């Protein structure tokens, strides 16, 4: 479910640039980004797969470039951790 929400966030963020600006779309994307930001920041601290000493770098990356960094984090530390 987290992976799906991350993909929807990327598609919706791109849609903001090409679609007519609709308040519902803007608010929906902002809420989705805020929720995913909190989930990923929480997971960085709790995930044992994140290498020691890189937590700060991942948190900074998620804060500054969330929609771009979150899929990478998901791929390396959440999806591969389930396998």
Biopython code that builds the backbone (N, CA, C, O; Angstrom):
import numpy as np
from Bio.PDB.StructureBuilder import StructureBuilder

atoms = [
    (1, "UNK", "N", (0.822, -1.181, 0.000)),
    (1, "UNK", "CA", (0.000, 0.000, 0.000)),
    (1, "UNK", "C", (0.877, 1.261, 0.000)),
    (1, "UNK", "O", (0.556, 2.254, -0.652)),
    (2, "UNK", "N", (1.978, 1.200, 0.736)),
    (2, "UNK", "CA", (2.883, 2.341, 0.783)),
    (2, "UNK", "C", (3.514, 2.599, -0.583)),
    (2, "UNK", "O", (3.665, 3.750, -0.994)),
    (3, "UNK", "N", (3.877, 1.542, -1.273)),
    (3, "UNK", "CA", (4.441, 1.691, -2.614)),
    (3, "UNK", "C", (3.444, 2.297, -3.581)),
    (3, "UNK", "O", (3.805, 3.139, -4.403)),
    (4, "UNK", "N", (2.195, 1.876, -3.490)),
    (4, "UNK", "CA", (1.153, 2.442, -4.344)),
    (4, "UNK", "C", (0.933, 3.912, -4.069)),
    (4, "UNK", "O", (0.773, 4.703, -4.998)),
    (5, "UNK", "N", (0.924, 4.287, -2.802)),
    (5, "UNK", "CA", (0.749, 5.700, -2.442)),
    (5, "UNK", "C", (1.933, 6.533, -2.933)),
    (5, "UNK", "O", (1.766, 7.689, -3.322)),
    (6, "UNK", "N", (3.123, 5.943, -2.911)),
    (6, "UNK", "CA", (4.304, 6.659, -3.392)),
    (6, "UNK", "C", (4.221, 6.901, -4.894)),
    (6, "UNK", "O", (4.573, 7.979, -5.372)),
    (7, "UNK", "N", (3.758, 5.906, -5.634)),
    (7, "UNK", "CA", (3.602, 6.063, -7.085)),
    (7, "UNK", "C", (2.502, 7.075, -7.398)),
    (7, "UNK", "O", (2.658, 7.907, -8.291)),
    (8, "UNK", "N", (1.392, 7.005, -6.664)),
    (8, "UNK", "CA", (0.306, 7.967, -6.877)),
    (8, "UNK", "C", (0.792, 9.384, -6.601)),
    (8, "UNK", "O", (0.407, 10.321, -7.301)),
    (9, "UNK", "N", (1.630, 9.543, -5.594)),
    (9, "UNK", "CA", (2.181, 10.858, -5.272)),
    (9, "UNK", "C", (2.986, 11.404, -6.444)),
    (9, "UNK", "O", (2.862, 12.580, -6.786)),
    (10, "UNK", "N", (3.803, 10.569, -7.058)),
    (10, "UNK", "CA", (4.603, 11.017, -8.205)),
    (10, "UNK", "C", (3.723, 11.422, -9.377)),
    (10, "UNK", "O", (3.930, 12.472, -9.985)),
    (11, "UNK", "N", (2.742, 10.588, -9.691)),
    (11, "UNK", "CA", (1.838, 10.876, -10.811)),
    (11, "UNK", "C", (1.022, 12.134, -10.533)),
    (11, "UNK", "O", (0.855, 12.972, -11.420)),
    (12, "UNK", "N", (0.522, 12.271, -9.329)),
    (12, "UNK", "CA", (-0.286, 13.445, -8.987)),
    (12, "UNK", "C", (0.558, 14.716, -8.987)),
    (12, "UNK", "O", (0.073, 15.777, -9.377)),
    (13, "UNK", "N", (1.804, 14.623, -8.558)),
    (13, "UNK", "CA", (2.685, 15.797, -8.576)),
    (13, "UNK", "C", (2.951, 16.254, -9.998)),
    (13, "UNK", "O", (2.972, 17.454, -10.272)),
    (14, "UNK", "N", (3.154, 15.311, -10.904)),
    (14, "UNK", "CA", (3.356, 15.661, -12.311)),
    (14, "UNK", "C", (2.067, 16.214, -12.898)),
    (14, "UNK", "O", (2.098, 17.134, -13.716)),
    (15, "UNK", "N", (0.938, 15.658, -12.485)),
    (15, "UNK", "CA", (-0.353, 16.129, -12.992)),
    (15, "UNK", "C", (-0.615, 17.581, -12.609)),
    (15, "UNK", "O", (-1.329, 18.284, -13.324)),
    (16, "UNK", "N", (-0.056, 18.039, -11.508)),
    (16, "UNK", "CA", (-0.232, 19.434, -11.111)),
    (16, "UNK", "C", (0.325, 20.395, -12.148)),
    (16, "UNK", "O", (-0.184, 21.505, -12.301)),
    (17, "UNK", "N", (1.366, 19.978, -12.864)),
    (17, "UNK", "CA", (1.987, 20.847, -13.853)),
    (17, "UNK", "C", (1.234, 20.863, -15.175)),
    (17, "UNK", "O", (1.341, 21.824, -15.937)),
    (18, "UNK", "N", (0.473, 19.808, -15.454)),
    (18, "UNK", "CA", (-0.184, 19.706, -16.753)),
    (18, "UNK", "C", (-1.697, 19.883, -16.696)),
    (18, "UNK", "O", (-2.312, 20.222, -17.707)),
    (19, "UNK", "N", (-2.300, 19.665, -15.552)),
    (19, "UNK", "CA", (-3.752, 19.767, -15.413)),
    (19, "UNK", "C", (-4.142, 21.191, -15.021)),
    (19, "UNK", "O", (-3.317, 21.974, -14.549)),
    (20, "UNK", "N", (-5.410, 21.502, -15.229)),
    (20, "UNK", "CA", (-5.925, 22.770, -14.728)),
    (20, "UNK", "C", (-5.849, 22.749, -13.211)),
    (20, "UNK", "O", (-6.149, 21.736, -12.579)),
    (21, "UNK", "N", (-5.454, 23.856, -12.639)),
    (21, "UNK", "CA", (-5.300, 23.908, -11.188)),
    (21, "UNK", "C", (-6.665, 23.821, -10.519)),
    (21, "UNK", "O", (-7.499, 24.720, -10.627)),
    (22, "UNK", "N", (-6.856, 22.734, -9.843)),
    (22, "UNK", "CA", (-8.085, 22.483, -9.114)),
    (22, "UNK", "C", (-7.725, 22.392, -7.635)),
    (22, "UNK", "O", (-6.775, 21.702, -7.265)),
    (23, "UNK", "N", (-8.472, 23.078, -6.802)),
    (23, "UNK", "CA", (-8.162, 23.114, -5.376)),
    (23, "UNK", "C", (-8.174, 21.719, -4.763)),
    (23, "UNK", "O", (-7.364, 21.420, -3.886)),
    (24, "UNK", "N", (-9.081, 20.872, -5.216)),
    (24, "UNK", "CA", (-9.158, 19.517, -4.679)),
    (24, "UNK", "C", (-7.886, 18.736, -4.989)),
    (24, "UNK", "O", (-7.362, 18.038, -4.121)),
    (25, "UNK", "N", (-7.387, 18.845, -6.212)),
    (25, "UNK", "CA", (-6.153, 18.154, -6.588)),
    (25, "UNK", "C", (-4.961, 18.681, -5.795)),
    (25, "UNK", "O", (-4.131, 17.905, -5.321)),
    (26, "UNK", "N", (-4.881, 19.978, -5.656)),
    (26, "UNK", "CA", (-3.761, 20.579, -4.921)),
    (26, "UNK", "C", (-3.767, 20.142, -3.459)),
    (26, "UNK", "O", (-2.735, 19.729, -2.930)),
    (27, "UNK", "N", (-4.912, 20.230, -2.814)),
    (27, "UNK", "CA", (-5.006, 19.840, -1.402)),
    (27, "UNK", "C", (-4.752, 18.349, -1.245)),
    (27, "UNK", "O", (-4.079, 17.933, -0.302)),
    (28, "UNK", "N", (-5.282, 17.538, -2.157)),
    (28, "UNK", "CA", (-5.067, 16.100, -2.081)),
    (28, "UNK", "C", (-3.598, 15.727, -2.199)),
    (28, "UNK", "O", (-3.106, 14.878, -1.456)),
    (29, "UNK", "N", (-2.897, 16.364, -3.135)),
    (29, "UNK", "CA", (-1.474, 16.081, -3.313)),
    (29, "UNK", "C", (-0.686, 16.540, -2.094)),
    (29, "UNK", "O", (0.211, 15.829, -1.640)),
    (30, "UNK", "N", (-0.998, 17.698, -1.563)),
    (30, "UNK", "CA", (-0.277, 18.194, -0.388)),
    (30, "UNK", "C", (-0.496, 17.315, 0.839)),
    (30, "UNK", "O", (0.439, 17.060, 1.599)),
    (31, "UNK", "N", (-1.724, 16.854, 1.030)),
    (31, "UNK", "CA", (-2.006, 15.968, 2.167)),
    (31, "UNK", "C", (-1.281, 14.642, 1.994)),
    (31, "UNK", "O", (-0.691, 14.124, 2.942)),
    (32, "UNK", "N", (-1.323, 14.087, 0.775)),
    (32, "UNK", "CA", (-0.630, 12.830, 0.507)),
    (32, "UNK", "C", (0.874, 12.973, 0.729)),
    (32, "UNK", "O", (1.499, 12.091, 1.318)),
    (33, "UNK", "N", (1.452, 14.065, 0.267)),
    (33, "UNK", "CA", (2.882, 14.286, 0.466)),
    (33, "UNK", "C", (3.228, 14.436, 1.940)),
    (33, "UNK", "O", (4.254, 13.921, 2.385)),
    (34, "UNK", "N", (2.400, 15.126, 2.699)),
    (34, "UNK", "CA", (2.669, 15.300, 4.129)),
    (34, "UNK", "C", (2.594, 13.971, 4.870)),
    (34, "UNK", "O", (3.435, 13.684, 5.722)),
    (35, "UNK", "N", (1.590, 13.163, 4.548)),
    (35, "UNK", "CA", (1.448, 11.863, 5.220)),
    (35, "UNK", "C", (2.621, 10.957, 4.873)),
    (35, "UNK", "O", (3.191, 10.315, 5.754)),
    (36, "UNK", "N", (2.986, 10.900, 3.588)),
    (36, "UNK", "CA", (4.118, 10.062, 3.191)),
    (36, "UNK", "C", (5.430, 10.563, 3.798)),
    (36, "UNK", "O", (6.286, 9.759, 4.167)),
    (37, "UNK", "N", (5.591, 11.861, 3.903)),
    (37, "UNK", "CA", (6.786, 12.424, 4.529)),
    (37, "UNK", "C", (6.916, 11.940, 5.967)),
    (37, "UNK", "O", (7.992, 11.516, 6.387)),
    (38, "UNK", "N", (5.830, 12.003, 6.716)),
    (38, "UNK", "CA", (5.864, 11.556, 8.108)),
    (38, "UNK", "C", (6.129, 10.059, 8.221)),
    (38, "UNK", "O", (6.880, 9.623, 9.093)),
    (39, "UNK", "N", (5.512, 9.268, 7.338)),
    (39, "UNK", "CA", (5.711, 7.816, 7.380)),
    (39, "UNK", "C", (7.160, 7.463, 7.081)),
    (39, "UNK", "O", (7.763, 6.650, 7.782)),
    (40, "UNK", "N", (7.724, 8.076, 6.036)),
    (40, "UNK", "CA", (9.100, 7.754, 5.675)),
    (40, "UNK", "C", (10.092, 8.250, 6.732)),
    (40, "UNK", "O", (11.062, 7.553, 7.032)),
    (41, "UNK", "N", (9.872, 9.423, 7.294)),
    (41, "UNK", "CA", (10.772, 9.901, 8.347)),
    (41, "UNK", "C", (10.723, 8.995, 9.570)),
    (41, "UNK", "O", (11.751, 8.743, 10.199)),
    (42, "UNK", "N", (9.538, 8.506, 9.908)),
    (42, "UNK", "CA", (9.401, 7.583, 11.027)),
    (42, "UNK", "C", (10.106, 6.275, 10.717)),
    (42, "UNK", "O", (10.772, 5.706, 11.582)),
    (43, "UNK", "N", (9.963, 5.788, 9.475)),
    (43, "UNK", "CA", (10.548, 4.502, 9.109)),
    (43, "UNK", "C", (12.073, 4.541, 9.102)),
    (43, "UNK", "O", (12.716, 3.537, 9.410)),
    (44, "UNK", "N", (12.655, 5.676, 8.757)),
    (44, "UNK", "CA", (14.124, 5.775, 8.753)),
    (44, "UNK", "C", (14.670, 5.455, 10.141)),
    (44, "UNK", "O", (15.696, 4.786, 10.261)),
    (45, "UNK", "N", (14.006, 5.920, 11.176)),
    (45, "UNK", "CA", (14.470, 5.662, 12.533)),
    (45, "UNK", "C", (14.215, 4.250, 13.014)),
    (45, "UNK", "O", (14.945, 3.751, 13.871)),
    (46, "UNK", "N", (13.192, 3.593, 12.482)),
    (46, "UNK", "CA", (12.806, 2.263, 12.960)),
    (46, "UNK", "C", (13.343, 1.122, 12.101)),
    (46, "UNK", "O", (13.368, -0.020, 12.558)),
    (47, "UNK", "N", (13.767, 1.395, 10.890)),
    (47, "UNK", "CA", (14.168, 0.348, 9.954)),
    (47, "UNK", "C", (15.608, -0.079, 10.227)),
    (47, "UNK", "O", (16.530, 0.736, 10.183)),
    (48, "UNK", "N", (15.785, -1.367, 10.508)),
    (48, "UNK", "CA", (17.126, -1.897, 10.804)),
    (48, "UNK", "C", (17.984, -2.054, 9.554)),
    (48, "UNK", "O", (19.197, -2.233, 9.666)),
    (49, "UNK", "N", (17.380, -1.991, 8.361)),
    (49, "UNK", "CA", (18.131, -2.161, 7.122)),
    (49, "UNK", "C", (18.889, -0.900, 6.703)),
    (49, "UNK", "O", (19.799, -0.970, 5.878)),
    (50, "UNK", "N", (18.518, 0.246, 7.264)),
    (50, "UNK", "CA", (19.212, 1.489, 6.937)),
    (50, "UNK", "C", (20.595, 1.432, 7.591)),
    (50, "UNK", "O", (20.706, 1.240, 8.802)),
    (51, "UNK", "N", (21.653, 1.600, 6.783)),
    (51, "UNK", "CA", (23.009, 1.502, 7.352)),
    (51, "UNK", "C", (23.254, 2.540, 8.454)),
    (51, "UNK", "O", (22.793, 3.680, 8.388)),
    (52, "UNK", "N", (23.985, 2.102, 9.447)),
    (52, "UNK", "CA", (24.318, 2.975, 10.579)),
    (52, "UNK", "C", (25.072, 4.205, 10.083)),
    (52, "UNK", "O", (26.024, 4.087, 9.311)),
    (53, "UNK", "N", (24.653, 5.361, 10.520)),
    (53, "UNK", "CA", (25.317, 6.600, 10.142)),
    (53, "UNK", "C", (24.715, 7.282, 8.917)),
    (53, "UNK", "O", (25.096, 8.406, 8.591)),
    (54, "UNK", "N", (23.777, 6.618, 8.231)),
    (54, "UNK", "CA", (23.168, 7.252, 7.052)),
    (54, "UNK", "C", (21.755, 7.743, 7.321)),
    (54, "UNK", "O", (21.100, 8.276, 6.426)),
    (55, "UNK", "N", (21.281, 7.567, 8.551)),
    (55, "UNK", "CA", (19.918, 7.991, 8.862)),
    (55, "UNK", "C", (19.726, 9.488, 8.626)),
    (55, "UNK", "O", (18.713, 9.915, 8.073)),
    (56, "UNK", "N", (20.699, 10.267, 9.045)),
    (56, "UNK", "CA", (20.604, 11.722, 8.888)),
    (56, "UNK", "C", (20.546, 12.108, 7.410)),
    (56, "UNK", "O", (19.775, 12.990, 7.033)),
    (57, "UNK", "N", (21.343, 11.465, 6.580)),
    (57, "UNK", "CA", (21.336, 11.758, 5.143)),
    (57, "UNK", "C", (19.996, 11.383, 4.513)),
    (57, "UNK", "O", (19.474, 12.125, 3.681)),
    (58, "UNK", "N", (19.438, 10.237, 4.904)),
    (58, "UNK", "CA", (18.138, 9.844, 4.361)),
    (58, "UNK", "C", (17.047, 10.801, 4.816)),
    (58, "UNK", "O", (16.181, 11.176, 4.025)),
    (59, "UNK", "N", (17.082, 11.195, 6.068)),
    (59, "UNK", "CA", (16.071, 12.150, 6.558)),
    (59, "UNK", "C", (16.173, 13.488, 5.832)),
    (59, "UNK", "O", (15.155, 14.072, 5.460)),
    (60, "UNK", "N", (17.376, 13.968, 5.632)),
    (60, "UNK", "CA", (17.572, 15.227, 4.918)),
    (60, "UNK", "C", (17.090, 15.107, 3.474)),
    (60, "UNK", "O", (16.436, 16.013, 2.958)),
    (61, "UNK", "N", (17.408, 14.002, 2.829)),
    (61, "UNK", "CA", (16.954, 13.788, 1.466)),
    (61, "UNK", "C", (15.446, 13.722, 1.363)),
    (61, "UNK", "O", (14.861, 14.286, 0.438)),
    (62, "UNK", "N", (14.809, 13.040, 2.301)),
    (62, "UNK", "CA", (13.350, 12.939, 2.297)),
    (62, "UNK", "C", (12.721, 14.299, 2.559)),
    (62, "UNK", "O", (11.704, 14.635, 1.953)),
    (63, "UNK", "N", (13.307, 15.080, 3.447)),
    (63, "UNK", "CA", (12.758, 16.416, 3.727)),
    (63, "UNK", "C", (12.913, 17.374, 2.544)),
    (63, "UNK", "O", (11.998, 18.141, 2.245)),
    (64, "UNK", "N", (14.054, 17.334, 1.876)),
    (64, "UNK", "CA", (14.324, 18.299, 0.807)),
    (64, "UNK", "C", (13.757, 17.877, -0.543)),
    (64, "UNK", "O", (13.320, 18.729, -1.316)),
    (65, "UNK", "N", (13.756, 16.599, -0.839)),
    (65, "UNK", "CA", (13.311, 16.126, -2.153)),
    (65, "UNK", "C", (12.455, 14.877, -1.993)),
    (65, "UNK", "O", (12.683, 13.863, -2.654)),
    (66, "UNK", "N", (11.477, 14.963, -1.115)),
    (66, "UNK", "CA", (10.649, 13.817, -0.769)),
    (66, "UNK", "C", (10.126, 12.985, -1.918)),
    (66, "UNK", "O", (10.407, 11.787, -1.963)),
    (67, "UNK", "N", (9.367, 13.567, -2.866)),
    (67, "UNK", "CA", (8.796, 12.740, -3.942)),
    (67, "UNK", "C", (9.843, 12.058, -4.816)),
    (67, "UNK", "O", (9.531, 11.063, -5.471)),
    (68, "UNK", "N", (11.054, 12.554, -4.846)),
    (68, "UNK", "CA", (12.108, 11.931, -5.652)),
    (68, "UNK", "C", (12.897, 10.897, -4.858)),
    (68, "UNK", "O", (13.339, 9.894, -5.420)),
    (69, "UNK", "N", (13.079, 11.124, -3.573)),
    (69, "UNK", "CA", (13.897, 10.240, -2.739)),
    (69, "UNK", "C", (13.067, 9.084, -2.167)),
    (69, "UNK", "O", (13.594, 7.989, -1.969)),
    (70, "UNK", "N", (11.799, 9.309, -1.903)),
    (70, "UNK", "CA", (10.968, 8.283, -1.282)),
    (70, "UNK", "C", (10.875, 6.997, -2.095)),
    (70, "UNK", "O", (10.936, 5.922, -1.498)),
    (71, "UNK", "N", (10.729, 7.040, -3.430)),
    (71, "UNK", "CA", (10.720, 5.765, -4.170)),
    (71, "UNK", "C", (12.042, 4.997, -4.060)),
    (71, "UNK", "O", (12.045, 3.767, -4.016)),
    (72, "UNK", "N", (13.155, 5.718, -4.014)),
    (72, "UNK", "CA", (14.460, 5.064, -3.872)),
    (72, "UNK", "C", (14.558, 4.409, -2.502)),
    (72, "UNK", "O", (14.989, 3.261, -2.389)),
    (73, "UNK", "N", (14.162, 5.130, -1.467)),
    (73, "UNK", "CA", (14.172, 4.571, -0.112)),
    (73, "UNK", "C", (13.263, 3.347, -0.027)),
    (73, "UNK", "O", (13.631, 2.331, 0.562)),
    (74, "UNK", "N", (12.074, 3.451, -0.618)),
    (74, "UNK", "CA", (11.129, 2.335, -0.614)),
    (74, "UNK", "C", (11.748, 1.112, -1.282)),
    (74, "UNK", "O", (11.640, -0.001, -0.766)),
    (75, "UNK", "N", (12.392, 1.315, -2.420)),
    (75, "UNK", "CA", (12.983, 0.204, -3.165)),
    (75, "UNK", "C", (14.093, -0.492, -2.363)),
    (75, "UNK", "O", (14.123, -1.721, -2.287)),
    (76, "UNK", "N", (14.989, 0.276, -1.775)),
    (76, "UNK", "CA", (16.142, -0.313, -1.105)),
    (76, "UNK", "C", (15.865, -0.822, 0.303)),
    (76, "UNK", "O", (16.450, -1.826, 0.711)),
    (77, "UNK", "N", (14.997, -0.165, 1.053)),
    (77, "UNK", "CA", (14.883, -0.494, 2.469)),
    (77, "UNK", "C", (13.526, -1.058, 2.902)),
    (77, "UNK", "O", (13.414, -1.597, 4.003)),
    (78, "UNK", "N", (12.516, -0.946, 2.074)),
    (78, "UNK", "CA", (11.211, -1.490, 2.452)),
    (78, "UNK", "C", (10.885, -2.697, 1.583)),
    (78, "UNK", "O", (10.563, -3.765, 2.105)),
    (79, "UNK", "N", (10.964, -2.542, 0.267)),
    (79, "UNK", "CA", (10.621, -3.635, -0.642)),
    (79, "UNK", "C", (11.602, -4.792, -0.507)),
    (79, "UNK", "O", (11.189, -5.951, -0.460)),
    (80, "UNK", "N", (12.867, -4.497, -0.447)),
    (80, "UNK", "CA", (13.873, -5.562, -0.318)),
    (80, "UNK", "C", (13.879, -6.170, 1.081)),
    (80, "UNK", "O", (14.328, -7.301, 1.265)),
    (81, "UNK", "N", (13.389, -5.434, 2.051)),
    (81, "UNK", "CA", (13.317, -5.964, 3.415)),
    (81, "UNK", "C", (12.209, -6.994, 3.577)),
    (81, "UNK", "O", (12.269, -7.838, 4.471)),
    (82, "UNK", "N", (11.180, -6.929, 2.699)),
    (82, "UNK", "CA", (10.075, -7.882, 2.774)),
    (82, "UNK", "C", (10.432, -9.199, 2.113)),
    (82, "UNK", "O", (9.781, -10.212, 2.369)),
    (83, "UNK", "N", (11.454, -9.206, 1.267)),
    (83, "UNK", "CA", (11.790, -10.430, 0.516)),
    (83, "UNK", "C", (12.505, -11.449, 1.360)),
    (83, "UNK", "O", (12.851, -12.524, 0.870)),
]
sb = StructureBuilder()
sb.init_structure("model")
sb.init_model(0)
sb.init_chain("A")
sb.init_seg("    ")
for serial, (resi, resn, name, xyz) in enumerate(atoms, 1):
    if name == "N":
        sb.init_residue(resn, " ", resi, " ")
    sb.init_atom(name, np.array(xyz, "f"), 0.0, 1.0, " ", f" {name:<3s}", serial, name[0])
structure = sb.get_structure()
